[in-house]
């Protein structure tokens, strides 16, 4: 069920500093990372026809992406996810998997060894003959609001890397920049309604991002 809203904007570095300063006055830093700041590295998977990529590039309303990701290169916590999106509505199904399970994600029949949501996600990936296609990395500043389901994130230093598992575990495995220097992606995430204070907090003259980070990075490597 698509029940979460997600708005994305491209900011200049000056706008990012201004909005982050506002957020620090009203919101609470995410409990993860260093005062809510951490590095996210994801490997995205697609089928041989690149359906996930072309669904996005062709502007299809409903599309899905499969990925695995780590936070601050921690191989003890690996998350497998499917993200569905329809306009600005999103939904995620995720499961924590072991580092040793990464090679099994694309191994035919290996889903039978998994459990719960991981089992279902692996079965879907293997039924579509998915394979790793690109790695995406960025530094995130994340904030939340204790009185609502609002989540505000700023993603900077976006880069595309080859789809090698080393990207998930090593900061020495570097990629190529994707956005112009100083550009930052702001994401506003909320449930049924964005609180009025949040709309005022995030008000900015900036273009909305129509392409996903996956699509942006995929066309670079």
Buried (B, 14 or more C-beta within 10 A) or exposed (E): EEEBBBBBBBBBEEBBEEBBEBBBEBBEBBEBBEEBBBBBBBBBBBBEEEBBBBBBBEEEEEBBBBBBBBBBBEBEBBBBBBBBBEEBBBBEBBBEBEBEBBEBBBEEEBBEEBEEBBBBBBBBBBEBEBEBBBBBBBBBBBBBBEEBBBBBBBBBBBBBBBBEBEBBBEEEBEBEEBBEEEBBBBBBBBEEEBBEBBEEBBEBEBEEBEEBBBBBBBEBB
